[in-house]
């Protein structure tokens, strides 16, 4: 039996499940993703959606608003959380998706591709399971100089530049519809926070635990507000990158 790739530290799934419905980062990110999903699914009636690397299910719940959504994840722990929420998800590798060719209208990979030893193979699989004319929505972390504790405990392999992720998508056959950075708002605070952690040698169990609950609503609202500006222009720099591409 083929060995599974190294996963996130198991304790991070419990933390993720606990905070992803309230932490400003996840709340703000979903608002931005919903903007893109609304546009992508506007012309598709009842799309079949696959969320690659579905984690503990918050994004899968969101995707269920737009169509028939199911998830796949390498970690049994993640699938257990999804099952408890009544979500459709199964074990599987991103590099060897357990689905037939052209099975889906939309495939999402939201902070997933950066986990893969062979990101091109994962992107090829997304391309394979999409029907012709289908879309993928990719969300990845940006810039290696932003590398931090969360990248380490999540076993990230890379933080991309926009040019890098766009090049990889084109290499496997995708046509790029849009590529933009996101989260310019908190770029400087996140950089300074991670720089401080490196200088002091502090190593929190998870950056998701560094959270002022009484500011969640404010920070989440500020981050989510980028969905308004993204209606009009691409953001030139940020903590993350969003790409919409077509098969």
FIVEX-696642 format. One line per 5 residues: their letters; for each residue y, z, x of C-alpha. Coordinates in pm, 1 decimal. Layout:
! residues N
a = Y:Z:X  ...;
END
This chain:
! residues 247
xxxxx = 0.0:0.0:0.0  344.2:-92.0:129.5  554.0:211.2:223.5  865.7:267.1:20.0  1197.7:248.7:204.0;
xxxxx = 1384.8:566.1:288.5  1558.4:696.5:-24.1  1854.8:918.8:-83.8  1785.7:1284.5:-9.9  1599.9:1413.3:-318.2;
xxxxx = 1847.7:1692.1:-389.2  2122.5:1430.6:-435.6  1959.1:1307.6:-757.3  1999.3:1649.4:-919.1  2362.5:1661.0:-804.5;
xxxxx = 2421.9:1304.7:-924.7  2271.1:1377.9:-1264.5  2486.2:1688.0:-1298.0  2822.1:1534.9:-1204.4  2816.5:1164.3:-1291.3;
xxxxx = 2939.0:1215.8:-1647.5  3236.8:1427.9:-1541.9  3327.8:1365.2:-1176.7  3647.1:1157.3:-1152.3  3487.9:901.6:-918.1;
xxxxx = 3205.1:809.6:-1155.1  3419.7:824.1:-1469.1  3691.8:606.5:-1315.4  3440.3:361.0:-1172.7  3271.8:311.7:-1510.5;
xxxxx = 3607.4:236.6:-1674.0  3672.0:-34.0:-1416.5  3318.7:-170.4:-1452.1  3355.0:-180.5:-1831.5  3656.2:-409.0:-1788.7;
xxxxx = 3446.7:-654.9:-1588.3  3145.4:-621.8:-1818.9  3354.9:-696.2:-2127.4  3466.3:-1024.5:-1971.6  3119.7:-1116.3:-1843.1;
xxxxx = 2941.1:-1052.4:-2174.1  3209.9:-1200.8:-2402.9  3023.9:-1533.1:-2428.4  2667.9:-1397.8:-2422.6  2516.1:-1272.0:-2747.7;
xxxxx = 2280.2:-978.7:-2690.5  2236.1:-1027.9:-2316.9  1932.2:-897.2:-2132.2  2065.6:-673.7:-1856.8  1895.9:-529.7:-1549.7;
xxxxx = 2050.1:-247.7:-1347.5  1903.2:-251.5:-998.3  1902.2:96.4:-845.4  1974.7:260.6:-1178.9  1973.2:613.6:-1036.8;
xxxxx = 1982.5:891.5:-1295.7  2104.4:666.6:-1574.0  2476.8:703.8:-1644.4  2547.6:339.5:-1562.3  2242.7:234.6:-1762.4;
xxxxx = 2381.2:418.1:-2065.1  2709.7:231.0:-2021.5  2531.2:-103.0:-1987.5  2350.0:-34.5:-2314.0  2682.3:-85.3:-2493.8;
xxxxx = 2683.2:-448.4:-2380.5  2325.6:-557.6:-2439.3  1955.2:-484.1:-2398.1  1966.4:-287.5:-2072.4  1686.7:-164.1:-1851.8;
xxxxx = 1677.8:-21.7:-1503.1  1469.2:-21.6:-1189.3  1481.9:228.2:-904.5  1276.3:307.8:-597.8  1282.0:684.4:-660.9;
xxxxx = 1048.4:856.7:-906.4  1302.9:1139.2:-934.1  1563.0:894.2:-1066.5  1322.4:746.6:-1321.0  1238.4:1095.9:-1449.5;
xxxxx = 1605.9:1163.1:-1527.3  1634.7:825.6:-1703.7  1322.5:894.6:-1911.3  1460.4:1231.5:-2024.0  1765.5:1045.2:-2155.0;
xxxxx = 1551.2:794.9:-2344.0  1647.8:507.9:-2116.1  1424.1:216.5:-2024.9  1359.3:225.3:-1650.4  1072.6:176.7:-1408.2;
xxxxx = 980.4:213.8:-1043.3  1040.9:-89.8:-825.5  1190.2:-216.2:-501.8  1518.4:-403.2:-504.4  1365.7:-639.8:-247.6;
xxxxx = 1060.6:-703.0:-469.7  1177.6:-673.6:-829.3  885.2:-637.7:-1074.0  1011.8:-909.1:-1309.5  948.5:-1278.1:-1365.6;
xxxxx = 1186.9:-1553.0:-1259.7  1492.0:-1603.5:-1481.7  1429.2:-1291.8:-1693.3  1788.3:-1166.3:-1729.4  2136.0:-1281.3:-1829.6;
xxxxx = 2310.4:-1017.9:-1619.7  2197.8:-814.2:-1319.4  2406.9:-528.7:-1184.3  2377.7:-356.5:-846.8  2629.4:-72.2:-845.9;
xxxxx = 2646.5:98.4:-506.2  2295.2:-22.0:-425.1  2297.4:-317.6:-183.0  2428.6:-99.2:99.1  2102.0:102.1:84.4;
xxxxx = 1878.0:-191.9:171.8  1730.7:-263.4:513.7  1732.1:-630.4:415.9  2029.7:-685.4:189.1  1978.7:-1063.3:182.0;
xxxxx = 1627.6:-1015.6:44.8  1763.2:-788.6:-227.9  2030.0:-1041.1:-322.0  1770.1:-1320.4:-327.0  1566.6:-1114.9:-574.2;
xxxxx = 1868.8:-1067.3:-798.7  1923.7:-1443.6:-783.1  1555.9:-1507.4:-866.8  1539.5:-1289.9:-1179.6  1866.4:-1425.6:-1320.5;
xxxxx = 1856.3:-1720.6:-1555.2  2057.4:-2026.5:-1454.6  2419.4:-1957.9:-1543.1  2353.1:-1583.5:-1542.3  2589.3:-1340.7:-1371.3;
xxxxx = 2562.1:-1055.8:-1125.8  2807.6:-769.9:-1092.5  2803.0:-613.6:-746.2  2979.0:-292.1:-640.3  2957.7:-181.8:-276.3;
xxxxx = 3143.5:58.6:-44.0  3407.8:-90.5:185.1  3490.0:-56.9:556.1  3281.5:113.2:822.0  3585.4:316.9:928.7;
xxxxx = 3547.8:499.6:595.8  3193.9:611.3:685.6  3131.7:970.3:574.5  2879.0:1238.8:480.5  2799.3:1069.0:149.2;
xxxxx = 2699.2:751.6:333.8  2464.4:953.0:554.2  2288.6:1154.5:283.8  2262.2:843.3:68.1  2102.2:659.3:360.5;
xxxxx = 2351.9:376.0:353.3  2302.4:102.9:611.8  2651.9:-45.3:595.3  2994.4:-37.6:436.1  3104.6:-397.6:380.7;
xxxxx = 3418.5:-601.2:415.6  3486.3:-839.5:128.8  3414.5:-1132.5:358.5  3073.5:-989.9:451.2  2942.9:-930.5:97.1;
xxxxx = 3082.9:-1262.2:-30.5  2917.1:-1446.0:260.2  2579.9:-1287.4:183.2  2600.7:-1376.3:-186.1  2687.7:-1736.2:-106.4;
xxxxx = 2405.0:-1753.8:145.7  2143.1:-1681.5:-123.0  2292.2:-1936.5:-364.6  2552.2:-1756.8:-574.0  2884.2:-1905.4:-677.7;
xxxxx = 3158.8:-1642.7:-645.2  3374.7:-1599.3:-954.1  3576.8:-1304.9:-833.0  3583.4:-1065.4:-540.1  3830.4:-779.8:-506.9;
xxxxx = 3866.4:-442.1:-346.1  3895.8:-137.6:-573.9  4016.6:221.8:-545.9  4324.8:163.0:-335.2  4468.3:474.8:-502.2;
xxxxx = 4249.2:722.0:-315.5  4199.1:520.0:2.4  4425.7:736.0:219.1  4307.1:1076.5:84.0  3940.8:976.0:125.6;
xxxxx = 4002.4:847.6:478.7  4188.5:1164.1:578.5  3925.0:1386.4:417.1  3642.0:1214.5:602.6  3839.3:1221.5:925.9;
xxxxx = 3887.8:1596.7:883.5  3514.2:1644.7:825.3  3437.8:1451.1:1144.9  3692.5:1645.8:1349.9  3588.1:1989.8:1224.0;
xxxxx = 3215.1:1918.5:1222.6  3182.9:2043.8:865.4  2898.4:1885.6:674.0  2890.4:1953.3:299.6  2559.3:1905.9:123.2;
xxxxx = 2718.8:1625.0:-76.8  3074.2:1496.1:-111.5  3009.2:1491.2:-486.0  3021.6:1871.7:-465.5  3378.1:1855.8:-329.3;
xxxxx = 3531.2:1849.1:-671.2  3821.4:2028.8:-839.7  3702.6:2026.8:-1200.4  4048.4:2090.7:-1345.0  4175.7:1771.1:-1179.4;
xxxxx = 3885.9:1550.3:-1289.9  4067.8:1413.4:-1592.1  4383.6:1335.6:-1396.6  4207.0:1177.0:-1098.6  3966.2:985.1:-1323.0;
xxxxx = 4255.4:849.9:-1527.3  4445.1:741.6:-1216.6  4140.5:566.4:-1072.4  4054.4:403.6:-1408.2  4411.5:271.6:-1437.8;
xxxxx = 4323.8:14.6:-1172.7  4136.1:-171.5:-1448.0  4478.9:-261.0:-1590.0  4609.4:-405.2:-1263.0  4283.9:-591.6:-1205.4;
xxxxx = 4364.7:-796.9:-1515.8  4642.0:-964.7:-1318.6  4554.5:-967.4:-949.5  4299.8:-878.2:-685.5  4353.2:-555.0:-493.1;
xxxxx = 4394.5:-628.5:-118.8  4226.4:-314.9:18.6  4030.8:-19.3:-116.0  3736.5:217.3:-87.8  3500.7:-23.0:-266.7;
xxxxx = 3445.3:-391.7:-336.4  3362.1:-556.6:-670.3  3212.0:-904.5:-689.6  3122.3:-1117.1:-992.0  2899.2:-1412.2:-907.1;
xx = 2707.2:-1677.9:-1102.3  2366.4:-1832.9:-1042.9;
END
